[in-house]
Amino acid sequence: MLNRFFFLLLSVFLCGGWLLDAGPAVAAGDRITVEAEAYGSSRSDALLKAKREAVSQGIGTVLVSETEIKNFILQKDRVLTRTIGSVLNYKVLEAKKEDDGTYFIKIRATVSTASIRQDLAALKILLESMDKPRMMVLVKEKDGRNAETAILDYLSEKGFELVDAAAAAALMNKDDALLDRAVKGDPVAAARIGAANGAEYVLVGSVAKSVGEKNGMLADVGMVSGQATISARVINCSTARVVASKNARAAAAHISAETAMNTAAAKAARQLMDRKLFEKIVASFQDTVNNGAVLEVEVRGVPDYRTQKAVRKALDVEGVASLAKRSFSGGTLKLSVTFRGNADSFADKVDGRAVKGKKLVVTDVTGNRLSINLK
């Protein structure tokens, strides 16, 4: 029988030379203020890179070494660096457009490794760095929308841009097979619905409600216990990837069984967001900003295997952290590219690049999905 052992070694490198190129730095508790600068294809691209540089310089990196052993023989040794931390606040010190069309930005930023879940100012900066992604919420709940309303209120308070609740309500009133698959956790179905309604992310889930047995103190005072369990997922609509998945359970008492169950549903939804799901959403967004977004890239017009290798090499531009081939069939090459920047910045870098006497032509950019023709 084959034995496999996986070893994950995490080392945080905190060296004194962090800030030599980043300008003055001031530390206060778990926060540190640094100056960082960057160039980009646009002002927003340069600003995003400057924020990333501030986190990288101010906090450091985690070095991840993954070693796989099979039958006591080393199979692979892969080393990755990932930046951790977030920008709490920043000030633009200098911004200008260079003669070559690129943009330069210098900022002073305060960064920290602490959670920003309760820091509305830091959350606003994070959402701006993500280009203010729109979230759609679809929660299936019998005889009510208590959980969905609680989640919408929570996200609104945190500064998220939300797809019109009326559009979501209209969808929930439809007896649609695609919708049913989505709320049951099918990421592809959820992504299709979210994208069709202008959302970058969609939160889908379902609520089960019930009434507890009448006994004890509650029965003595004529009250019942309403109980609710909510299961939810957050899906990236461009890639159909699951960003976060959690569930929560709550109970509430009332003389009305219906009111008790509805109150329990709203309570379970708030607990889901406050204690579990929202933290994972924020962590995922921070990782995207710091270490790059996953872009799904499709290149058409690739005639043979050698050419697809040349295409992959041409797409490995500055800012690409990793590039994985998903498939190559019928002249179409599909890739997942982790890029430190947004889809438009990646498109700017690869559009027009030469491959074996032809050129890469970006024909469509939708969310984190790009279509390219080799002409």
LUMDODO-170046 format. One record per residue (C-alpha): x, y, z; residue number from 1. Coordinates in pm, whole numbers, plus 50000, padded with zeros to 5 digits. Each point is the difference from the previous one (the first is absolute). Layout:
<pts>
PT      u      v      w   nr
PT      X      Y      Z  NUM
...
</pts>
This chain:
<pts>
PT      u      v      w   nr
PT  50000  50000  50000    1
PT  50128  50345  49915    2
PT  50062  50235  50286    3
PT  49985  50374  49953    4
PT  50109  50260  50246    5
PT  49945  50369  49957    6
PT  50206  50249  50193    7
PT  49904  50366  50007    8
PT  50268  50224  50147    9
PT  49905  50358  50071   10
PT  50272  50249  50090   11
PT  49948  50369  50051   12
PT  50308  50194  49901   13
PT  50023  50322  50192   14
PT  50331  50154  49910   15
PT  50141  50341  50082   16
PT  50054  50091  49635   17
PT  49630  50019  49910   18
PT  49972  50373  49969   19
PT  50325  50106  49836   20
PT  49825  50081  49672   21
PT  49662  50098  50137   22
PT  50079  50329  50170   23
PT  49939  50096  50364   24
PT  49819  49748  50217   25
PT  49830  50036  50336   26
PT  49876  49702  50206   27
PT  49715  50017  50253   28
PT  49878  49678  50158   29
PT  49895  49764  49721   30
PT  50002  50286  49748   31
PT  50281  50147  49796   32
PT  50005  50306  49774   33
PT  50213  49992  49688   34
PT  50051  50190  49678   35
PT  49971  49799  49679   36
PT  49996  50078  49631   37
PT  49909  49823  49678   38
PT  49946  50038  49627   39
PT  49694  49872  49815   40
PT  49818  50004  49670   41
PT  49733  50225  50157   42
PT  49961  50206  50316   43
PT  49792  49729  50166   44
PT  50251  49731  49899   45
PT  50289  50202  50144   46
PT  49806  50066  50321   47
PT  49920  49631  50043   48
PT  50366  49909  49952   49
PT  50108  50268  50249   50
PT  49760  49863  50261   51
PT  50130  49649  49936   52
PT  50358  50124  50032   53
PT  49915  50174  50329   54
PT  49862  49676  50144   55
PT  50294  49800  49867   56
PT  50258  50240  50141   57
PT  49822  50072  50325   58
PT  49887  49652  50100   59
PT  50235  49763  49819   60
PT  49916  49674  49828   61
PT  49911  49648  50093   62
PT  50222  49744  49835   63
PT  49808  49683  49923   64
PT  50199  49686  49921   65
PT  49788  49703  49900   66
PT  50180  49668  49985   67
PT  49830  49683  49881   68
PT  50148  49662  50083   69
PT  49885  49676  49837   70
PT  50152  49670  50117   71
PT  50258  50211  50186   72
PT  50122  50152  49672   73
PT  49984  50376  49943   74
PT  49744  50070  49726   75
PT  49994  50376  49992   76
PT  50118  50303  50188   77
PT  49806  50317  49925   78
PT  50076  50333  50165   79
PT  49757  50288  49985   80
PT  50003  50342  50160   81
PT  49674  50156  50109   82
PT  49951  50344  50147   83
PT  49780  50033  50306   84
PT  49836  50305  50159   85
PT  49777  50288  49899   86
PT  50003  50377  49945   87
PT  49818  50184  50279   88
PT  50037  50347  49852   89
PT  50214  50179  49743   90
PT  50080  50343  49856   91
PT  50118  50070  49647   92
PT  50324  50199  50021   93
PT  50071  50023  49629   94
PT  49818  49898  49681   95
PT  50099  50072  49642   96
PT  49977  49867  49647   97
PT  50337  49929  49842   98
PT  50099  50085  49642   99
PT  49967  49635  49898  100
PT  49636  49990  50115  101
PT  50059  49811  50323  102
PT  49887  50135  50337  103
PT  50212  50055  50311  104
PT  49857  50015  50352  105
PT  50164  50037  50338  106
PT  49797  49945  50318  107
PT  50036  50001  50376  108
PT  49803  49706  50139  109
PT  49928  49842  50336  110
PT  49991  49621  49978  111
PT  49924  49720  50244  112
PT  49960  49624  50026  113
PT  49700  50038  50232  114
PT  49649  49918  49878  115
PT  49821  50293  49838  116
PT  49652  49848  50032  117
PT  49885  50276  50234  118
PT  50210  50279  49844  119
PT  49764  50171  49755  120
PT  50268  50237  49866  121
PT  50237  49710  49924  122
PT  49713  49801  49847  123
PT  49921  50294  49773  124
PT  50363  50007  49880  125
PT  49993  49625  49940  126
PT  49678  50023  49797  127
PT  50140  50291  49799  128
PT  50309  49790  49925  129
PT  49765  49727  49873  130
PT  49827  50259  49773  131
PT  49692  49997  50228  132
PT  49867  49654  49914  133
PT  49623  49961  49991  134
PT  49846  49725  50209  135
PT  49671  49823  49931  136
PT  49821  49816  50282  137
PT  49767  49706  49930  138
PT  49878  49808  50305  139
PT  49717  49751  49973  140
PT  49775  50011  50307  141
PT  49650  49861  50027  142
PT  49737  50260  50090  143
PT  50232  50296  50027  144
PT  50320  50185  49914  145
PT  50120  50062  50354  146
PT  50348  49852  49958  147
PT  50057  50170  49665  148
PT  49895  50338  50139  149
PT  50234  49961  50298  150
PT  50291  49919  49768  151
PT  49923  50292  49769  152
PT  49987  50238  50297  153
PT  50331  49864  50130  154
PT  50180  50040  49666  155
PT  49852  50345  49946  156
PT  50129  50114  50339  157
PT  50347  49877  49899  158
PT  49997  50209  49683  159
PT  49936  49731  49737  160
PT  49831  50089  49674  161
PT  49698  49775  49963  162
PT  49792  49891  49705  163
PT  49645  50133  50027  164
PT  49815  49796  50261  165
PT  49684  50019  49789  166
PT  50176  49815  49718  167
PT  50108  49730  50245  168
PT  49646  49976  50140  169
PT  49857  49958  49648  170
PT  50243  49719  49936  171
PT  49913  49824  50324  172
PT  49632  50000  49899  173
PT  50079  49803  49684  174
PT  49982  49624  49984  175
PT  50325  49972  49810  176
PT  50225  49693  49987  177
PT  50315  50213  49967  178
PT  49905  50204  50307  179
PT  49923  49684  50196  180
PT  50344  49862  49917  181
PT  50161  50330  50100  182
PT  49845  50027  50346  183
PT  50090  49637  50064  184
PT  50366  50091  49948  185
PT  50074  49940  49629  186
PT  50275  50260  49932  187
PT  49959  49997  49620  188
PT  49625  50066  50022  189
PT  50055  50272  50261  190
PT  50269  50167  49790  191
PT  49774  50005  49692  192
PT  49717  50165  50192  193
PT  50228  50252  50167  194
PT  50177  50099  49680  195
PT  49667  50035  49816  196
PT  49890  50251  50265  197
PT  50318  50208  50000  198
PT  50163  49853  50312  199
PT  50365  49910  50045  200
PT  49919  49780  50299  201
PT  49685  49820  50106  202
PT  49908  49870  50345  203
PT  49764  49704  49972  204
PT  49848  49788  50270  205
PT  49699  49839  50155  206
PT  49826  50010  50337  207
PT  49831  49712  50183  208
PT  49754  50104  50273  209
PT  49823  49795  50264  210
PT  49827  50019  50340  211
PT  50151  49829  50303  212
PT  49805  49770  50229  213
PT  49773  50174  50252  214
PT  50152  49930  50337  215
PT  50174  50167  50292  216
PT  49979  50367  50088  217
PT  49891  50117  49656  218
PT  49695  49775  50004  219
PT  49909  50123  50347  220
PT  49976  50360  49878  221
PT  49827  49911  49673  222
PT  50301  50054  49770  223
PT  50162  49785  49736  224
PT  50358  49966  49880  225
PT  50060  50083  49636  226
PT  50313  49853  49848  227
PT  50181  50075  49677  228
PT  50307  49872  49816  229
PT  50155  50190  49711  230
PT  50257  49872  49753  231
PT  50164  50247  49763  232
PT  50271  50034  49738  233
PT  50165  50299  49836  234
PT  50086  49948  49633  235
PT  50223  50199  49766  236
PT  49775  50056  49698  237
PT  50289  50028  49751  238
PT  50170  49675  50093  239
PT  49723  49802  50179  240
PT  50247  49947  50284  241
PT  49875  49965  50358  242
PT  50139  50287  50208  243
PT  49848  49894  50332  244
PT  49758  49739  50133  245
PT  49852  49985  50352  246
PT  49686  49919  50196  247
PT  49845  50119  50325  248
PT  49716  49908  50232  249
PT  49790  50211  50239  250
PT  49686  49984  50213  251
PT  49745  50259  50115  252
PT  49695  49991  50227  253
PT  49656  50156  49942  254
PT  49634  49927  50061  255
PT  49954  49973  49624  256
PT  50172  49706  49835  257
PT  50031  50191  49672  258
PT  50160  50302  50167  259
PT  50234  49776  50199  260
PT  50123  49825  49684  261
PT  50038  50324  49805  262
PT  50193  50162  50283  263
PT  50224  49695  50022  264
PT  50066  50018  49624  265
PT  50109  50364  50022  266
PT  50212  49924  50307  267
PT  50170  49706  49828  268
PT  50078  50219  49697  269
PT  50162  50269  50216  270
PT  50205  49739  50183  271
PT  50104  49848  49670  272
PT  50130  50334  49876  273
PT  50145  50140  50322  274
PT  50179  49693  50125  275
PT  50085  49792  49698  276
PT  49928  50094  49641  277
PT  50095  50367  49988  278
PT  50347  49935  50142  279
PT  50065  49754  49718  280
PT  49872  50245  49737  281
PT  50232  50272  50130  282
PT  50295  49760  50018  283
PT  49936  49892  49641  284
PT  49980  50361  49879  285
PT  50320  50089  50188  286
PT  50180  49705  49843  287
PT  49881  50106  49654  288
PT  50122  50358  50049  289
PT  50333  49895  50152  290
PT  50088  49696  49793  291
PT  49798  50022  49682  292
PT  49665  49913  49848  293
PT  49929  49679  49810  294
PT  49918  50084  49638  295
PT  49840  49746  49770  296
PT  50158  50047  49658  297
PT  49888  49841  49674  298
PT  50220  50030  49691  299
PT  49848  49899  49665  300
PT  50173  49935  49668  301
PT  50291  49799  50141  302
PT  50091  49748  49725  303
PT  50231  49754  50175  304
PT  50174  49890  50320  305
PT  50320  50196  49938  306
PT  49805  50318  49939  307
PT  49802  49959  50322  308
PT  50331  49979  50188  309
PT  50108  50325  49834  310
PT  49667  50161  50093  311
PT  50044  49901  50363  312
PT  50347  50154  49998  313
PT  49863  50322  49848  314
PT  49733  50022  50270  315
PT  50255  49965  50280  316
PT  50038  50377  50035  317
PT  50110  50211  50295  318
PT  49753  49960  50285  319
PT  49910  49638  49924  320
PT  50049  49791  50313  321
PT  49897  49669  49844  322
PT  49864  49870  49671  323
PT  49823  49663  49981  324
PT  49876  49833  49682  325
PT  49646  49862  50038  326
PT  49955  49854  49653  327
PT  50110  50019  49637  328
PT  49756  49864  49745  329
PT  49863  50100  49660  330
PT  50230  50298  49968  331
PT  49890  50148  50334  332
PT  50235  50035  50296  333
PT  49847  50055  50343  334
PT  50208  50129  50290  335
PT  49963  50116  50360  336
PT  50234  50292  50063  337
PT  50071  50146  50342  338
PT  50082  50365  49931  339
PT  50100  50277  50240  340
PT  49762  50255  49858  341
PT  49659  50012  49836  342
PT  49879  49846  49675  343
PT  50032  50329  49808  344
PT  50365  50036  50104  345
PT  50073  49647  49885  346
PT  49823  50070  49670  347
PT  50212  50313  49952  348
PT  50318  49797  50044  349
PT  49916  49709  49769  350
PT  49798  50168  49724  351
PT  50212  50021  49684  352
PT  50279  49768  50119  353
PT  50163  49806  49716  354
PT  49982  49619  49982  355
PT  50160  49819  49704  356
PT  49929  50277  49748  357
PT  49649  50065  50135  358
PT  49861  50224  50271  359
PT  49787  49951  50311  360
PT  49682  50209  49972  361
PT  49781  50045  50309  362
PT  49639  49986  49885  363
PT  49805  49991  50326  364
PT  50055  50077  50369  365
PT  49711  49910  50230  366
PT  50075  50003  50369  367
PT  50301  49771  50045  368
PT  49946  49820  49670  369
PT  50191  50092  49682  370
PT  49958  49885  49640  371
PT  50300  50030  49768  372
PT  50046  49918  49632  373
PT  50333  49909  49844  374
PT  50000  50175  49661  375
</pts>
